[in-house]
């Protein structure tokens, strides 16, 4: 589907040392692209990144409907963490299809939290480009929302993927191991054409943590109330009130993707190749995964997929930053 230039795998991080949970970089530069304000796990993920001293969060861009309100939610979490992180509202509409996520529902809780109200308009893509070019080979681009911003970034500056350290995405479904999970995943489905563009580019490392992995890290409402006692998690807990009006659990989709940047034993990855379905209206955005062992001799494995998860290790790692 896509003609890609294969680059040998060089490892996810530079200057690795042995940390408390495994081999990781003691300071990882992360650029976060998020649709915070819909599913509560984005807020939980951002809280984790701000609490992790090994994370150097270089900036936050928001995507999907009401991008400015999403920026306000991110700002509230940053202020509680006493961190001054650049925040840029990004693109609100998918590239070609109608918007399925027009509202940031959790913004209804903003009145209780100090937050910025004005942000640079129309500069998110340029900010991402400039940040990646400022730190060539160092930035981990972590995407936890639909991929519209990233597709436009790669289109604006085709050299950007090669200048990343890695691209890590909460996106897709790659196996049928879990009943009633898939075949479509929300981030991939919200802007399927952007998803196809991203899988058609090859950063040095291209990792996907899919729904079939993230659905193994779940916590019910009562345990969330019991364990989210840290002040750093207070905004996320408050925002979750909207989320829990219709659900009784949190699936840690985005936090799982984020923790893999700092503990390489939480998920086990396998190389292969991913294509994105665009022809079928019913299945548009479905991620089609071919493991390396099933590729033809002339095909190279260009993507990595999380196929196994250690839930206990994940929760131990995650909550160690919220004592």
Secondary structure by P-SEA (a helix, b strand, c coil): ccbbbbbcccccccccccccccccccccbbbbbbbccccaaaaaaaaaaaacccccccbbbbbccaaaaaaaaaaaaaaaaccbbbbbbcccccccccccccccccccccccbbbbcccccccaaaaaaaaaaacccccccccccccaaaaaaaaacccccccccbbbbccccccccccccccccccccccaaaaaaaaaccccbbbbbcccccccccccaaaaaaccccccaaaaaaaacccccccccccaaaaaaaaaacccccbbbbbbbbbbbccccccccbbbbbccccccccccccccccccccaaaaaaaaacccc
